């Protein structure tokens, strides 16, 4: 079945976003990555809010009312590396602040309670406060994030000492070593990590227990694996054994003549097969595992695909 990659990525985004809209998954991620595993953010203190701010829609946005006050906490999912990501996150966070400023100014105009020249100039009172925003970027690529990690990385000047920097909070799933107290979140990240790194023997030996179908769909989405996603989607049972699903995929690939050792001959023919696999939305790691081709040849297939 030929799939549209953009449509697939939209489906993957929706699956991942739904998973993180669960307050338990969300709070565990925040506690593990920002608070060294301490249970600072509690699920009952989280409220899902409208992710649309101005003309932009965040992936997931929560309002946290906890021990440190009120915060907006956001998650942005990246299936592929996005070079201006620090700027995008800065823009998203600033729009959260602009939205609050607009509301404050509107309320003061309605109440007509601004008195001093400073208040009229500012549009707000000195006592007004904004709710801060913290965003985490979760990256599901097979390769390390290679370019911009902060705003300074996007500048080309010799003296940056006077520049105010903005560094994004980045989690790279392929190399993430956190252990999450939420069992479903830990399974999702650990199995996804093994798929991205093509550690299929590890999955076969380590993950023989059944996991909820919805969790398995999230794993397939994070791995950007259309074939695995469709196979799990078509399963009638609600508990999935990931090692069995991956084995069935390997068997299907074998029947089509894609297994290691079968792809031989002229490079042109190999590239055709690789391009067909890429068009199906199959992940890089799985293609490398079942075909045995070099990463350089797979990259060449990607380049000729465009």
C-alpha positions in Angstrom: 0.0 0.0 0.0 1.4 3.4 -1.0 1.1 6.0 1.7 1.4 9.8 1.7 4.2 10.6 4.0 2.7 13.9 5.1 -0.6 12.2 5.9 1.3 9.5 7.9 3.2 12.1 9.9 -0.1 13.9 10.7 -1.5 10.6 12.0 1.7 9.9 14.0 1.5 13.4 15.5 -2.1 12.8 16.6 -1.3 9.5 18.2 1.6 11.0 20.1 -0.3 14.1 21.2 -3.2 12.0 22.5 -0.7 10.0 24.6 0.8 13.1 26.2 -2.6 14.7 26.9 -2.9 12.1 29.6 -1.9 13.9 32.8 0.0 10.9 34.3 2.2 10.6 31.2 2.7 14.3 31.0 3.6 14.9 34.6 6.0 11.9 34.6 7.8 13.3 31.6 8.1 16.8 33.2 9.2 15.4 36.6 11.8 13.1 35.0 13.3 15.6 32.6 13.1 18.8 34.5 13.0 17.8 38.2 15.4 14.7 38.3 12.5 12.3 39.0 11.1 14.2 42.0 7.3 14.2 42.0 6.9 18.0 41.8 4.2 18.1 39.1 1.2 16.1 40.2 -1.4 14.9 37.6 -4.3 16.3 39.6 -2.7 19.8 39.4 -2.6 19.7 35.6 -5.3 21.1 33.3 -5.3 20.6 29.5 -5.8 24.0 27.8 -6.6 25.1 24.3 -3.3 24.6 22.4 -4.1 27.3 19.8 -2.4 30.5 20.7 -2.9 33.4 18.2 -2.4 31.8 14.8 -0.3 28.8 16.0 -1.3 25.5 17.5 0.9 23.9 20.1 1.1 20.1 20.2 0.2 19.8 23.9 -0.3 22.6 26.4 -1.1 22.2 30.1 -1.7 24.7 32.9 0.0 23.5 36.1 -1.1 24.9 39.4 1.3 23.5 41.9 3.8 24.2 44.7 5.7 26.7 42.7 2.7 28.7 41.4 1.1 28.6 38.0 3.0 27.6 34.8 2.2 26.7 31.2 3.9 23.5 30.3 4.2 22.6 26.6 5.3 19.7 24.5 6.4 19.9 20.9 7.0 16.7 19.0 9.5 16.6 16.2 9.6 13.5 13.9 12.4 15.1 11.8 15.0 17.7 12.7 13.8 21.3 12.3 16.7 23.8 11.9 15.0 26.9 13.3 13.5 25.0 16.3 14.9 27.3 19.0 13.3 30.3 17.2 10.0 28.4 16.8 9.9 27.6 20.5 10.8 31.1 21.5 8.1 32.3 19.2 5.5 29.9 20.7 6.4 30.8 24.2 6.3 34.6 23.4 2.8 34.1 21.9 1.7 32.6 25.2 2.9 35.8 26.9 1.4 38.1 24.3 -2.0 36.3 24.7 -1.8 37.0 28.5 -0.8 40.6 27.9 -3.7 41.2 25.5 -6.1 39.8 28.1 -4.6 42.0 30.9 -4.8 45.2 28.7 -8.4 44.4 27.7 -9.5 43.9 31.3 -7.9 47.2 32.3 -9.6 49.0 29.5 -12.9 47.5 30.5 -12.4 48.4 34.2 -10.9 51.8 33.4 -8.6 51.4 36.4 -5.3 52.7 35.0 -4.4 55.9 36.9 -0.8 56.9 36.5 1.0 58.0 33.3 3.2 54.9 33.7 0.1 52.6 33.8 -1.4 54.3 30.7 1.9 53.9 28.8 2.3 50.3 29.9 -1.3 49.2 29.5 -1.0 47.2 32.7 -0.3 47.8 36.4 3.0 47.3 38.1 1.5 44.5 40.2 0.3 42.5 37.2 2.1 39.2 36.6 2.3 36.7 33.7 2.2 32.9 33.9 5.6 31.6 32.7 5.8 29.0 29.9 8.2 26.0 29.7 8.4 23.9 26.6 10.0 20.5 26.0 10.9 19.4 22.4 10.8 15.6 21.9 12.8 14.5 18.9 12.1 11.0 17.3 14.8 11.0 14.6 17.3 8.1 14.1 20.3 10.5 14.0 21.4 12.9 16.7 20.0 16.4 16.5 22.9 18.1 14.7 22.3 21.8 14.3 20.7 24.5 16.4 20.1 24.0 20.1 19.7 27.6 21.1 19.3 31.0 19.5 23.0 31.8 19.6 23.6 28.8 17.3 21.6 30.6 14.7 23.8 33.7 14.6 27.0 34.2 12.8 28.9 36.9 14.8 32.2 36.8 16.7 31.0 38.4 20.0 27.9 36.9 21.6 28.7 38.0 25.2 26.0 40.7 25.2 23.3 38.6 23.5 20.5 37.2 25.6 20.3 33.5 24.7 17.4 31.1 24.5 18.1 27.4 24.8 15.4 24.9 24.1 14.7 21.8 26.3 15.4 18.9 24.0 14.9 15.2 24.5 16.3 12.9 21.9 14.5 9.5 22.2 17.2 7.6 20.3 19.7 8.3 23.0 17.4 9.0 26.0 18.5 7.1 29.1 15.9 8.3 31.6 13.9 5.8 33.5 10.3 6.8 33.9 8.1 5.9 36.8 5.0 5.8 34.6 5.2 2.3 33.2 3.5 3.1 29.9 5.8 6.1 29.3 8.8 4.0 30.1 7.7 1.3 27.7 7.0 3.8 24.9 10.4 5.5 25.2 12.5 2.4 25.7 10.9 0.3 22.9 11.0 3.3 20.5 14.6 3.9 21.3 15.4 0.2 20.5 13.5 0.5 17.2 15.2 3.7 16.2 18.6 2.0 16.9 17.6 -1.2 15.1 18.0 -3.2 18.4 15.4 -5.8 17.3 17.1 -8.7 19.2 16.8 -6.6 22.4 13.1 -6.1 21.7 12.6 -9.8 21.0 14.3 -10.9 24.2 13.2 -8.1 26.5 9.6 -7.2 25.6 7.7 -10.4 25.5 4.9 -9.2 27.6 1.7 -7.7 26.1 1.2 -4.0 26.0 -2.0 -2.1 25.3 -2.8 -1.6 21.6 -3.0 2.2 22.0 0.5 2.2 23.5 1.8 0.1 20.7 0.4 2.5 18.2 2.2 5.4 19.9 5.5 3.4 19.6 5.0 2.8 15.9 4.2 6.5 15.5 7.3 7.6 17.3 9.3 5.2 15.2 7.6 6.7 12.1 6.9 3.2 10.9 3.8 3.1 8.7 4.0 -0.7 8.1 4.2 -1.5 11.9 1.5 1.1 12.6 -0.9 -0.4 10.1 -0.3 -3.9 11.3 -1.0 -3.0 14.9 -4.1 -0.9 13.8 -5.6 -4.0 12.1 -5.1 -6.2 15.1 -8.4 -7.2 16.6 -6.9 -7.9 20.1 -6.3 -5.0 22.5 -3.0 -6.4 23.8 0.0 -6.4 21.5 3.3 -8.3 21.9 5.8 -6.0 20.1 8.4 -8.7 19.5 5.7 -10.8 17.6 4.6 -7.8 15.6 8.2 -7.0 14.5 8.8 -10.7 13.7 5.6 -10.7 11.5 6.9 -7.6 9.7 10.3 -9.3 9.1 8.5 -12.4 7.7 6.4 -10.2 5.4 9.5 -8.5 4.2 11.2 -11.8 3.6 8.2 -13.0 1.5 8.7 -9.9 -0.6 12.3 -10.7 -1.1 13.6 -7.8 0.9 15.6 -9.7 3.6 19.4 -9.4 4.0 21.3 -11.2 1.3 18.5 -11.0 -1.2 19.2 -7.4 -2.2 22.1 -7.9 -4.6 23.0 -6.8 -8.1 23.2 -3.5 -9.7 23.0 -0.4 -7.5 20.2 1.0 -9.6 18.0 -1.9 -8.7 18.8 -1.7 -5.0 18.0 2.0 -5.0 14.6 1.3 -6.6 13.8 -1.2 -3.8 15.0 1.2 -1.1 12.9 4.1 -2.6 9.8 1.8 -2.6 10.4 1.0 1.1 10.8 4.7 1.9 7.6 5.6 0.0 5.8 3.1 2.3 6.9 5.1 5.3 9.1 2.4 6.7 11.7 3.7 9.2 15.4 4.0 8.3 16.4 1.6 11.1 14.1 -1.1 10.0 15.1 -0.8 6.3 18.8 -1.1 7.3 18.0 -4.1 9.5 16.1 -6.1 6.9 18.1 -5.2 3.8 21.7 -5.0 5.1 22.5 -2.1 2.9 24.8 0.7 4.1 23.5 3.9 5.6 25.3 5.7 2.8 23.3 3.9 0.1 20.0 4.5 2.0 20.9 8.2 2.1 21.5 8.2 -1.6 18.1 6.6 -2.1 16.6 9.4 0.0 18.3 12.0 -2.1 17.2 10.6 -5.4 13.6 10.3 -4.0 13.3 14.1 -3.8 
